[in-house]
């Protein structure tokens, strides 16, 4: 595997962050479509199949195969490469899609591979391979929800992952087990064993509000957890939105029941 470009970066903001990538001449960064925030005049954009790492094989069919795998994660066939084509340093910035944190990950220090949620990847140094990670057990496939088809980031360069709310990093010891809501799992290193576990008890499953399944991770390795998955944020926003053109009584003790007494 070819070495990834050695990029420098700086993360700005608190809850709504963006990352500024500093590129030397001919250095490049690869990003998901739609994540660009701003770039300086010396940066050139190019749309490519796949991630530009060259891991999908040579020729058109190899590129199509590598890009086609991304459809399984709900991502676009295309990615965008940003290259500094002028002398001197130039900068390009990428914004987080919703409130949360941007996590810089040096793959060279993480064993060369991490597995993350399918919508967590933001950008990476050119040379980092962005693929998919299948789980072997059928139970994981049918019932894992957000945890079934995940992305894998491989290489020796910097990658940037975005997650919602507060981010918690945990170092699991050999044999140590951590159970996480499938939506709250952000990423983990390749040494962590990942499975889906059924939540026992019908009442807990149906009325507990925590779902039917947990992601079970067994160490050793690192795990990243988010406090606010986008799916949870979206469901709360939808639930709070006015229905059928009506209005919500946010400050009323009666709330929606107050409408029953209106003429």
N, C-alpha and C positions, 0 to 999 in steps of 0.2 A: 504494500500500500504506500502510495506517495505521501510525503509529509504535507500536512496542511499549511496554509500560509500563516505566518506569525503576526497576528494583529494585536493592536492595543485598543483599549476601550475605557469608557467612563459612563457610569450609570447615574442619571439625574432623576430627581423627584423622590417622592415618598410612596403615596398610594397609587398615583397614576404615573408610572415611570417610563422613561425611554432610555435607550442605550446609544451612545455615540461611539462609532467605530473609527479609529484613526488608521488610515491606510498609507503605507509607503508606496512609491512608484511601482506599478504593476502588481500590487497586492489586491486581493479580491475577497469579498464576503458574499455568501449566498443567503437569500432570505425568501420567506413565503410571500406570495403575491398579496399586496395590500397592506404590508407592514411598514412600508417606507414612511418616514416622517419628513425628513429634509436631507439635502445633500449639497455639497459645494460644487463649484463649477468644474473642477477637474475630475469628477466622478462620471464614468460612463456606464449606462445600463444595458444589459443584454438578457433577453428571455431565452431560457434553455429548457430542454427536456430533462426531467429528473433533477438531480442535485449538483451535477457537474463534477462529481468525484471520480468518475471513470470506473466505478465499481459494477456497473451494469453490463459491462462487456463492450467490445468495440463494434462499430458499424451502426446502421440505423436500427436494426432489430434489437440489438443490445440496449440502445438508448430507449426505445419504445417499451421494452420489457421493464427496465428500471423505473421509467416514469409511470407505466401502467400500474405497478404495485401500489403507487401512492393513491390511486383511486379507491382502494380498499379501506383507507383511513379517512376517506371523505375529503382529501386534499386535491388540489389542482394537479393536472399533468405537468404544469410548467412551474419553474422557479425563476427567480431573477438574480443575476450576478451583477454586483456593483464593483467596478474596477477603477483604481486610480491610474489614469492614463497620462498624467502630467508630472513634471519634476516637483519634488517637495511633497510634504504631507498634505492629505486632504481627508475630509470627514464626511461620513454618512450616518444618519441616525434612524433608528427603528423604534416605533412606539408600541407599548403594550395595548392589547385590544380591549381590556376592561380592568377595573381596579385590582391591584395585586402587586406582585414583585417579579422582577426579572432576575433570574439566577444564572450567573456565569459558571460554566462548568468546563474545566480543563480536562479533556478526555485523556491526555497523557498521564495525568495523576489519578485517574479513575479507572484504570485497567483497560483503556482503549474503547470502552463501550458503556453506554447507559441505555436503559429502556424507559420511555416516558409516555404519558398520555398522548393520544393521537392529535390533539390540538394544542399541545404545550410548546412545540418548537417555534422559535421566533426567527433566529438567524444563526449563522456559523461561519467560521473561516472556510474559504474554498479548499476542498480536499476532504472535508468531513462528509461521510456517507450518511444519507438519511433514508432509512428503509422501514420495513414493517417487521414486527415481532409477533408470530403466532404462538398461542398457547396450545399445548398438546392435548389436554384433556377436553372432552366434549362438553363437560359441565361448565367449564370456563367459557366455552364458545357460546352456548345457548343462554346462560344465565349471568354471565359476568357483566353485562351492560357496558359501561364505559371502559371496563378493564379488559375486554376481550382482545380486540385488535389494537396493538400499541405500536408506537414508533421506536425504532432503535437508531441511535446516533453512534457511529463508529469512526475512529481515526485517532489522531494525536494532536488535534487543534482545539481551539475554543469554540464552544457552542453556548447559545443563550436560550434558556427555557423560561416561559412565563407561567405563573400560577396565580390563583385568586386568593385575596385576603392575606392572612399571615402565613408565612412559610416556616415549617418546622423540619429541621434536619436531624436525623437520628442515625447513630452508628450502631448497628445490630452486631452482637457478639455471636460466635458460632453456636447454633442451636436456639438462639433467642428468637421468639415469635412475637410479631406485632400484627394485630387485626385492624384493618382500616376500611372505612366506607369506600366503595369502589370509585366514587367520584372524587374523593379527597386524596387519593393516591396520585402523586405527580410523577415521580421517577424513582428508579433504583438502579444500583450497579449490577453487573452481570453475575456476581457471586451470590446474589440474593435469590432464594427459591420462591417463586410466586404461584399462588393457587387461589381458588375461590372456595369459600366455606359457607355452607348453608346455616342460616340463623335458626336455631332450634326453637320450637314452641310456636304454634299457630297464632296465638294472640300477639306475640311479639312481632311476628312477620306481618300480620295484617293491620294491627292497630298501633304498633310502636313508632311508626313513621321513619324507621331506619332502613327499610328495604329488606329483601329476602336474603341477601348475600353480602359477605365481607370479603375483602382481599386479605389473604393471609400471607405474610412475608416471613421467611425464616432466614436468619443470618448464617454466615457473616456478610457484612456489606453495608452500604449507605442507603438510606431511604429518605425521600423528600415528600412532605405531606402539606396540603393546602387546606386552609380553614373555610374557604368559600369557593367551591367549584362553580363554574359558570352556569351549569344546569340548575343548581340550587338558586343562584342569583336570579336567573331568568324566570324560574317558577314563582319566586316571591314577587317579582315585578309584575308578572302577568296576573297573579292573584290580587294585587293591590290596584290594578288598572280598572277604571270604570267599565262596567259591563252594559252593552246595548245603549251606549250614549248617556248613561246615567252618571251620577257623581258619588264619590265616597265621602262620608262624614268622618274625617280623620280626627277632629277634635271633640266629637260627640261621644258621650258615655253610651248612648243607645246604638250609635253607629248606623248600620243599614236599617235597623228596626225603627229608627226615627222616621223613615219615609212612610211607614204605615199610617202615621198620624197626620200626614200632609193631605190637603185637599187635591 
